[in-house]
Amino acid sequence: MTDRGIADEPHLGPVQRFVPFLKTAALVVTIVGAVPTAITAYHAWQYKVPFTQVSHRLAQYAIWERNIDCQIEYKALSTSQGTKVDAGACASTGDISLKVSTSDGKATYEWIAYNQLQKPGEVPPSGFLDLIIGAARADTAASQGTRVAQSLEVVCQTLVSKTQLVRVVKEGGKCFREIMSPMRGSVDKREEVPCETKCTASTG
């Protein structure tokens, strides 16, 4: 017997007639509730990032978009145990960019949005305290063995897609072309190039 047939039965009470509609509504709610999870899973697969980090990585990409025209000049914060940290800010947005490089040539970029920074009289936003603690630990380690590091300057950068960002940076009087993933924040390729090199899409 169909749901319509049940609803039309004269001997059924109002509650019993309403049950099929409740079942349909529950099914719709279940499907709708599963959509965000499915989208997140797709993004995790598409951009090769952990499922739990999808929201954060999408936010990072949005900051890359907002700051793509900023030619930031980075300053070395500290260098300790083979790890180098450079920091710079975009004058127009106030967003802060951090680059962490290791002695084996690997590097990652991470943004701190201006609206996530603590303003005078405000309680530090969630996660920002961890950043401060991490910086303090880095300073402590650096005090045990610090060497002078050279600043990093962005010559140009182009956001090709969500999977590729091309930038030319100047460091120590030399220029390097970095091919990176704006979603993951990782530098996938870095090579020395003439400082006049254009930030065009990479084919290799």
N, C-alpha and C positions, 0 to 999 in steps of 0.2 A: 504494500500500500504506500502510495506516495505521501510526501509531507502535506501536499495540498488536500489529499483525501482525508488525512488525519485531522487537519485543521477544520474541515467541513463537517466532520462527524458531529451530529447534534448532541450526542450523549457525553462528549468530552467537555471537561471544565475549562475555564479561561487559562489556567496555568498549563494544563496539558496541551492546549492549542498553541501556547507560546513557546513550548519546548523546542520545536524545530527551528524557530527563529533564533533562539539562544545558541543552538548548536552551530548554526551558520555564522552567527556573530563571533563565537569563540574561534571558529576556523579562520575567519578573516583576521581577527586580532593576532592569532598565532603566525599567520603568513606575514602580516605587516611587521610584527616584532622580529621576525627572522631576517628581514631585508637588510637592516643595517649590519648585522653580523656577516651576511653573505658579501656585502660590499667591502667590508673591512678585510675579509679573507681574500677577496679578489685583489685588493690593493697590495696586500702582503705578498701574494704570489707575483703580481705584476712588477712590483718594484724591489722584490727580494729583500724585504725588511720583516722583522719579527711582527707577528700579529699584534702584540701588545704595544708596539711602537708606531703603528700606522698613523694614529691621530697626531702624535708628536712630529713625525716625519713630514706629514702634510702641512703642518704649521710651519716647519722649517722651510719647506719649499715656498710657502706664501711669503716668508720674510726675504728669501732670495729674490723673488719677483719684485718686492717693494724696494729693494736696495740694489737692483741690477745696474743702475746708472751711477752708483757711488764708487769713486775710485779711492778706496780706503788706504790709508797709510798705517800699517801695523807697527806696534812697538813690542819688543821682546819683554815679557814679564819675568821669566826666569828660565834657566836651563839647568837641569839637574838629572844625573843618572841617565844621560842620553836622551832625555825628553825635552823638547823645546815648546814653549807656549808663546804665541804671538796674539796680541789683542788690538783691535781697532774699532772705531765707531763711525757711523755715517752721520755727517753733520746735519743733513736734512731730516732724517727720521729719528736719530738718536739710538737706533738699534746697534748693538755691539756684536762684533764678529770675533770668534776665537778660533785659532788654528793650533792644533796639537800635532807635533811631528816627532817621530821616533828615530833613533839612530839607524834603523834598517831601511829608512826611506819612506815609510808609510806616514800618511797624514790624513787628518779629518778636520772638517770645519763644523762649528756649532754656533748658532745665533742665540742671542738673548734679546728678546723684544723689549723696546723701551718701556712699554706698559707693564712689563714684568718686574721692572726695577723698583726697589723700595724708594718711595718719596719721603721727604722729611715728615715725621709724625705718623707715618703709616706702619702697620705691621708687615714684616717681610712676607712676600707672596710664597705660596707653597713651592718647595724645590729650590728657592733662592738661597735659603740658609745652607743647604747642602753644597751649593756652589761656593759660598764664602768659606765653609769648612774645608772644602777641597783646596781652595786657593791658599788657605793658611797652612795646610799640610805641605803644599808645594813650596811655600816660602820657607818652611822649617827645613825641608830637605835641601832646598837651594842654598841655605846658609851653611850647609856642610860641604858644599862643593859647587860654587857658581862660577860660570865663565861668561864673559861679555858676548852677547849675541847681536847679530845685525838686524836692522829693521827690514820690514817687508812692505813693498808698495805695489798696489794694483795698477797696472798700466792700462788694461782693458779687460772686459769680460762680456760674454754673450750667453744668455740663457737659451740654448738650442731647443731643449724639451725638458720634460720632467725627469729624463734619464741622462741628460748630458748638459753640462755647463763648461764652457771653455773660457779660460782666463790666462792672461799673461801677467806675471808678477816679476818685480825687480828686487833682487836680494844680493847684497854684497857686490854691487856693481855689475851683476850679470842678470839676464832675463831668462825666465823659464815659462814654458807653456804647460799649463795644468789642465788635464781632462778629468772632470770629476762628475760624480752623481749628486745633483742637488737634493735628491730625496734621501740618500743615505749619508750625505755629507763627506763621503770618502773621495780621496784623490786617487783615481785609477791609473793615471799615467802622468809623468812629469819629465820634461826634457828641456835642455838648454836651447834657446832660440835667439835670433837677433831681436833687439828691443823694438824694432819696427814691425814685428810679426803681428798680423791681424788676428783678432779673436773670431775665427770662422769655425763652422761645424767641422768636427773631426770625422774622417772617413776610415780611419784605421784603428 
